[in-house]
C-alpha cells in the first residue's frame, strides 16, 4: 500500500467548468470534481491534445484560474494553479461551487498558510 501525504486538503465539488488553452484558446468543457488551495481535478475533458506543462485557464462562474496541466489520464486532468488560493478565496469558491452562501463574518485569515515539513 502506498501512502501519499498531501500538502493541502482536497475538497469534493461537482460543477461544470470550461478549460481553455492559454496559448491556443481551445475550449473544452468538463466537470470540476476536486478543488484545493493549489489545484483542481477536472473530469470529462477531451484530453487528446493536452499534455503536462500546458498553460491553461479554468473558467468557472465568471472567474478565471490560470494554471498548468500536471497530469492527464483517461479524460481527467490535474491542474496546478499558478497562484495558490488564500483560505478566504478557497472558502468562497467552495461555497459558490456547492451553491451555498458565504458568511461575511466568518473569521478566515487571508494569508497563505505556510507549508508543513514532513
SULLINLIN-V991851 format. One record per residue. N is the residue number from 1. RES is the residue in one letter. PHI is phi in whole degrees, -180 to 180 (NA if undefined). PSI is psi as a letter, one per 40 degrees, with the letter a starting at -180 (999 if undefined). OMEGA is omega in whole degrees, -180 to 180 (NA if undefined). Layout:
BEGIN
n->{N N}
res->{RES RES}
phi->{PHI PHI}
psi->{PSI PSI}
omega->{OMEGA OMEGA}
END
This chain:
BEGIN
n->{1 2 3 4 5 6 7 8 9 10 11 12 13 14 15 16 17 18 19 20 21 22 23 24 25 26 27 28 29 30 31 32 33 34 35 36 37 38 39 40 41 42 43 44 45 46 47 48 49 50 51 52 53 54 55 56 57 58 59 60 61 62 63 64 65 66 67 68 69 70 71 72 73 74 75 76 77 78 79 80 81 82 83 84 85 86 87 88 89 90 91 92 93 94 95 96 97 98 99 100 101 102 103 104 105 106 107 108 109 110 111 112 113 114 115 116 117 118}
res->{X X X X X X X X X X X X X X X X X X X X X X X X X X X X X X X X X X X X X X X X X X X X X X X X X X X X X X X X X X X X X X X X X X X X X X X X X X X X X X X X X X X X X X X X X X X X X X X X X X X X X X X X X X X X X X X X X X X X X X}
phi->{NA -104 -105 -109 -102 -103 -71 -134 -67 -100 -118 -76 -142 -154 -154 -69 -138 -113 -118 -133 -67 -68 -95 -91 73 -60 -103 -135 -88 -163 -128 -75 -115 -146 -139 -135 -64 -108 -177 -153 -120 -125 -109 69 -105 -70 -105 -59 -114 -105 -144 -53 98 -64 -78 -139 -128 -95 -110 -147 51 82 -104 -111 -117 -75 -167 -134 -67 -95 -155 -136 -158 49 81 -121 -127 -107 -121 -97 -70 -64 -132 -59 -74 -74 -59 -64 -63 -63 -61 -66 -65 -62 -62 -63 -67 -94 74 -99 -93 -95 -74 -76 -92 -64 -85 -122 -70 -95 -84 -64 -82 -66 -72 -91 -93 -84}
psi->{h h h h h i d i i i h h i h i h i h h i h d d e e h h h i a h h e i h a d e a i h h i f h h e d e i i h e h h i h h h h f e h h h i a i h d i h h f e h i h h h i d h i i i d d d d d d d d d d d e f i i h h d e h g h i e i i h i i i h 999}
omega->{179 178 179 176 -178 -180 -177 178 175 -179 179 175 177 -176 179 178 172 176 179 180 -179 -178 -176 179 179 -177 177 176 178 -179 178 -176 175 178 174 180 -174 -178 -180 175 -176 180 177 -176 172 -171 -173 -178 177 180 176 -179 179 175 -180 173 175 -177 -177 178 177 179 178 178 179 179 179 176 177 -178 179 180 173 176 179 178 173 -179 172 -179 178 179 179 176 172 179 179 179 -180 179 179 -180 179 179 180 -179 -180 178 180 175 -179 176 -179 -177 -179 -179 180 177 -177 -179 175 179 179 178 176 177 -179 NA}
END
